[in-house]
Amino acid sequence: MNSDNTYKSAGVDIDAGDRTVEKIKKLAASTFNKNVLSGIGHFGAFYQIDLEKYKNPVLVSSVDGVGTKLKIAFAADKHDTVGQDLVNHCVNDIAVCGAEPQYFMDYLAVGKLIPERAAEIIKGFSIACRENNVALIGGETAEMPGFYTEDEYDISGTIVGIVERNKIINGKNVVAGDLMIGFKSNGLHTNGYSLARKVLLDKFRINEIPAGFENTLGEELLRVHKSYLKLICEMKEKISVKAFSHITGGGIIGNTVRVIPKNLSLKINWEGWEIPPLFELIKSTGNIKIEEMRKVFNLGIGLIAIVDRDDVEKALDVASALGEPGILIGEVIQ
């Protein structure tokens, strides 16, 4: 038997894990609020619900990942934005249900644990958590040699929020004739990267500036997934929004049909807004049919609100006051 065999020789560095935890603690603590009852390091995380704030609270949760957008982060060696992507994606997913996000927990799996790089990833989590008033109360960091290469990692996250039961937004009151207001995305967000990488990286280098662009391809592809929390909160407070749709994998139609009754359909005015240049670059470079583009990408619309016709003008005014101009992009039909 080889007495030199150790966990570290097998690829798992416990000391690096301890150093990473120390770096994470400070970042996580920057997101804590009065409801957080424990710090990072316990076997479980404790979060006290403010029951005086709610009469009939319902917990809403969601779990997600960033997908192959991580491959762009690896290639560009930039790791402080993907955590923001993940938090904002999760926040949007429960906010469109009417929920107020409370806390977030992350999972980070690496081939080789490099504390400085792990801290950059967690830094992204903490930035977005502070921006969304969400507490980063715990998580798991796993060093998995042989499963990932030394330069690769994967992340996922779980978010939990609360909504009053009578204020759940689920689209059950949507009727034919209601209108769809779209709000701009700032890029691919976190979907469609497998196709985007396949067509773009065959022609362009990650640090190359494509014709007509001001930023490198890597910078364009790593734009942070936008949080719509503030917009959603303001709109649901001031008007009766019948449904919200977060446009992720499946595109505008695929995500919005999920929040309308099954006997209804959608009529989209695809000419109602200008498709951002990055999507046009993907389409032309890969010679991709427009039907496929609509199925895979958000095409510049990251959030949709469905409202009664009589509420459209007020909805547009509320959004515009927040610097989020809405675009009428279609209607619900029988």
matplotlib code that plots the C-alpha trace (Angstrom):
import matplotlib.pyplot as plt

x = [0.0, 1.3, 1.4, 1.8, -1.8, -3.7, -6.9, -4.8, -2.8, -6.2, -7.0, -9.1, -7.4, -9.1, -6.9, -8.0, -11.6, -11.0, -9.4, -12.3, -14.9, -13.1, -13.3, -17.0, -18.0, -17.3, -19.1, -22.1, -22.3, -22.6, -26.0, -27.4, -30.5, -32.2, -33.9, -30.7, -29.9, -26.7, -23.5, -21.8, -20.3, -23.1, -24.7, -27.8, -28.8, -31.4, -33.8, -36.7, -39.9, -41.5, -45.0, -46.4, -45.8, -48.0, -51.5, -51.5, -47.9, -47.0, -43.4, -42.3, -39.0, -36.9, -33.7, -31.6, -28.2, -26.3, -25.8, -23.1, -22.7, -20.0, -18.0, -17.7, -16.6, -13.9, -12.7, -12.6, -11.2, -13.9, -15.8, -17.4, -20.6, -22.0, -23.0, -25.0, -26.6, -27.7, -29.2, -31.1, -32.4, -33.8, -35.1, -37.1, -38.5, -40.2, -40.9, -43.2, -45.3, -45.8, -43.2, -40.8, -37.4, -36.0, -32.9, -30.6, -28.3, -25.6, -23.9, -20.4, -18.6, -15.0, -12.3, -9.7, -10.5, -8.7, -9.8, -9.3, -11.4, -14.1, -14.2, -14.8, -17.8, -19.2, -18.6, -21.0, -23.6, -23.2, -23.5, -26.8, -28.1, -27.5, -29.1, -32.2, -32.3, -31.8, -29.7, -27.0, -27.4, -25.5, -24.3, -22.0, -18.6, -17.5, -14.0, -14.5, -11.2, -11.7, -15.3, -14.4, -11.2, -9.0, -10.2, -13.9, -16.7, -20.5, -22.9, -26.5, -28.7, -31.9, -34.0, -37.0, -39.5, -42.9, -46.2, -49.6, -51.8, -54.4, -51.7, -50.2, -49.9, -50.7, -52.5, -55.8, -57.7, -56.1, -58.8, -58.8, -58.1, -55.6, -52.4, -48.7, -46.2, -42.5, -39.5, -36.0, -33.3, -29.7, -28.4, -28.8, -29.3, -28.7, -30.2, -29.3, -25.5, -25.0, -26.2, -24.6, -21.2, -21.5, -22.0, -20.0, -16.9, -16.3, -15.8, -14.8, -12.3, -13.6, -11.5, -12.4, -14.6, -17.1, -17.8, -20.4, -19.8, -17.9, -17.2, -15.5, -17.6, -16.8, -18.0, -21.2, -21.9, -21.2, -23.6, -25.3, -28.8, -31.1, -33.2, -36.7, -37.6, -38.0, -40.1, -42.3, -42.9, -43.8, -46.2, -48.0, -48.5, -49.9, -51.9, -53.6, -51.1, -52.8, -49.6, -45.8, -43.6, -39.8, -38.4, -35.8, -35.3, -38.2, -38.4, -41.3, -44.1, -42.7, -42.6, -45.7, -48.1, -47.2, -49.0, -52.3, -55.3, -55.0, -57.9, -56.1, -53.2, -50.8, -50.5, -47.1, -46.2, -42.6, -42.0, -42.9, -39.3, -35.8, -33.9, -30.5, -27.4, -26.0, -29.0, -28.7, -25.1, -26.0, -28.7, -26.6, -23.4, -25.1, -27.7, -30.4, -34.0, -36.1, -38.5, -35.5, -34.3, -37.7, -37.8, -34.3, -33.6, -35.3, -34.6, -34.4, -37.4, -36.7, -40.0, -43.6, -46.6, -50.1, -52.7, -56.2, -56.4, -57.7, -54.5, -52.0, -51.4, -50.9, -48.6, -46.4, -46.3, -45.3, -42.5, -41.3, -40.9, -38.4, -36.5, -37.9, -39.8, -42.4, -43.3, -46.7, -45.7, -48.9, -52.2, -53.9, -56.4, -59.0]
y = [0.0, 3.5, 5.5, 8.7, 8.5, 11.5, 13.3, 16.1, 13.7, 12.5, 16.1, 17.4, 20.2, 20.6, 23.6, 25.4, 24.7, 26.3, 29.4, 29.6, 29.5, 32.4, 34.5, 33.5, 34.4, 38.1, 38.2, 36.4, 38.5, 41.6, 40.4, 39.5, 41.2, 41.0, 37.7, 35.8, 33.9, 32.2, 32.7, 30.6, 27.4, 25.7, 22.5, 24.4, 28.0, 29.7, 32.4, 33.8, 34.7, 38.0, 36.6, 40.0, 41.1, 38.4, 37.1, 34.0, 33.5, 31.0, 30.0, 30.1, 28.5, 28.0, 26.3, 26.9, 27.0, 29.1, 26.4, 26.7, 30.4, 29.2, 28.1, 31.7, 32.7, 30.0, 31.2, 34.8, 34.0, 36.2, 34.8, 37.6, 37.9, 34.4, 34.5, 37.6, 35.8, 33.0, 35.1, 37.4, 34.5, 32.9, 36.2, 36.8, 33.3, 33.8, 37.5, 36.8, 34.7, 37.7, 36.6, 38.7, 37.0, 36.2, 34.1, 32.4, 29.3, 28.3, 25.2, 25.4, 22.3, 22.6, 20.4, 22.2, 24.6, 27.9, 30.1, 33.4, 32.2, 30.8, 34.2, 35.9, 33.6, 34.1, 37.9, 37.8, 36.1, 38.7, 41.7, 40.5, 39.4, 42.9, 44.5, 42.4, 42.6, 38.9, 37.2, 34.7, 32.4, 29.3, 26.9, 24.1, 24.1, 20.7, 19.9, 17.0, 16.1, 13.8, 14.9, 18.5, 19.6, 21.9, 25.0, 24.1, 24.5, 24.4, 26.5, 26.3, 28.1, 27.9, 30.9, 31.1, 33.9, 34.7, 35.8, 36.4, 33.7, 36.1, 38.0, 35.1, 36.0, 32.9, 34.1, 32.5, 35.8, 36.3, 36.6, 37.0, 40.7, 41.3, 42.9, 41.9, 44.5, 43.5, 44.8, 44.7, 42.2, 43.2, 40.2, 36.5, 36.4, 32.7, 30.8, 29.7, 29.6, 26.1, 27.3, 30.7, 29.1, 26.6, 29.2, 32.2, 30.6, 28.8, 32.2, 34.7, 34.6, 35.4, 38.6, 39.7, 42.7, 41.8, 44.4, 47.0, 46.2, 48.3, 45.4, 42.0, 39.0, 37.7, 41.0, 40.9, 37.2, 37.8, 40.7, 40.1, 38.6, 41.5, 41.5, 42.8, 42.7, 46.4, 46.8, 43.8, 45.1, 48.6, 47.3, 44.8, 47.5, 50.1, 48.1, 44.8, 42.7, 39.5, 37.6, 38.0, 35.9, 35.6, 34.9, 32.1, 28.9, 28.4, 32.0, 34.4, 32.0, 29.0, 30.8, 33.0, 30.2, 28.8, 31.6, 31.8, 29.5, 26.5, 27.6, 30.8, 31.6, 34.4, 36.8, 38.3, 41.4, 40.3, 43.6, 45.6, 46.0, 46.0, 42.8, 43.6, 43.2, 40.2, 38.1, 39.2, 38.2, 34.8, 34.4, 35.5, 33.7, 30.4, 30.8, 30.0, 30.2, 32.9, 30.2, 28.6, 31.9, 32.6, 29.3, 29.5, 33.1, 36.0, 38.2, 41.4, 40.9, 39.6, 40.1, 40.3, 41.7, 40.7, 43.4, 44.5, 46.9, 49.6, 49.3, 49.5, 53.2, 53.3, 50.2, 51.9, 55.1, 53.2, 51.3, 54.5, 56.2, 53.5, 53.9, 50.7, 51.6, 49.0, 47.8, 46.6, 43.3, 41.4, 40.2, 37.2, 35.6, 32.9]
z = [0.0, -0.9, 2.3, 0.2, -1.1, 0.3, -0.6, -2.0, -4.2, -5.6, -6.6, -3.6, -1.6, 1.7, 2.6, -0.6, 0.4, 3.8, 2.1, -0.3, 2.6, 4.3, 1.1, 0.6, 4.1, 3.6, 0.3, 1.6, 4.7, 2.6, 1.5, 4.9, 6.4, 9.8, 8.8, 8.4, 11.6, 10.7, 8.8, 6.2, 7.6, 9.5, 8.3, 7.4, 6.8, 9.0, 7.7, 9.7, 7.9, 8.9, 9.4, 10.4, 6.9, 5.3, 6.1, 4.0, 2.7, 0.0, -0.6, -4.2, -5.3, -8.4, -9.3, -12.4, -14.0, -16.6, -19.2, -21.8, -21.3, -18.8, -21.8, -22.9, -19.3, -19.5, -22.9, -21.9, -18.4, -16.9, -13.9, -12.0, -14.2, -14.5, -10.8, -11.5, -14.5, -12.3, -9.5, -11.8, -13.8, -10.6, -9.3, -12.5, -12.5, -9.2, -9.5, -12.6, -10.2, -7.9, -5.4, -3.4, -3.4, 0.1, -0.1, -2.5, -2.2, -4.7, -5.9, -7.4, -8.7, -10.0, -11.4, -9.4, -6.6, -7.1, -4.2, -6.1, -9.1, -6.8, -5.0, -8.4, -9.1, -5.6, -6.0, -8.9, -6.7, -4.0, -6.4, -7.8, -4.4, -3.0, -6.1, -5.7, -1.9, -1.6, 1.1, 0.0, 3.0, 2.0, -0.6, -1.6, -3.2, -4.6, -5.9, -8.4, -10.2, -13.1, -13.6, -14.7, -16.2, -14.0, -15.8, -15.8, -13.3, -13.2, -11.1, -10.1, -7.7, -5.7, -4.8, -2.4, -2.3, -0.7, -2.2, -0.6, -1.8, -3.2, -5.0, -7.0, -10.7, -12.7, -15.9, -15.0, -15.8, -19.2, -21.9, -25.7, -26.5, -23.8, -25.0, -24.6, -23.6, -24.2, -22.3, -23.7, -22.9, -23.0, -24.9, -24.9, -21.2, -20.3, -23.2, -26.7, -26.1, -27.5, -30.9, -30.6, -29.8, -32.6, -35.3, -33.9, -32.6, -35.9, -37.5, -34.7, -31.9, -28.4, -28.2, -31.8, -32.4, -35.2, -37.8, -36.6, -32.9, -30.3, -27.9, -28.4, -29.0, -25.5, -24.0, -26.0, -25.1, -21.4, -20.9, -17.6, -17.6, -16.7, -13.5, -14.0, -10.3, -9.8, -12.9, -12.0, -8.4, -9.6, -12.3, -10.2, -7.5, -9.8, -12.3, -12.5, -14.5, -15.6, -16.3, -16.7, -18.9, -18.4, -21.8, -21.5, -23.4, -25.8, -26.9, -26.7, -27.7, -25.8, -22.5, -22.8, -23.7, -20.3, -18.6, -20.5, -20.5, -22.9, -25.1, -26.0, -28.3, -29.1, -32.1, -32.2, -34.2, -35.1, -36.9, -33.8, -32.5, -33.9, -33.3, -31.7, -33.8, -31.9, -32.8, -36.5, -36.4, -35.1, -37.7, -40.7, -39.6, -39.1, -41.9, -39.3, -40.3, -38.5, -37.1, -35.4, -34.0, -32.6, -30.9, -29.3, -28.5, -26.8, -29.8, -27.7, -25.5, -22.0, -20.2, -21.3, -19.3, -20.3, -19.4, -20.2, -23.1, -20.8, -18.7, -21.5, -21.4, -17.6, -17.8, -20.4, -18.3, -15.1, -17.0, -18.8, -15.4, -14.4, -17.7, -19.1, -22.3, -23.1, -26.6, -27.8, -29.4, -29.7, -28.3, -26.9, -29.3, -29.2]

ax = plt.figure().add_subplot(projection="3d")
ax.plot(x, y, z, "-o")
ax.set_aspect("equal")
plt.show()
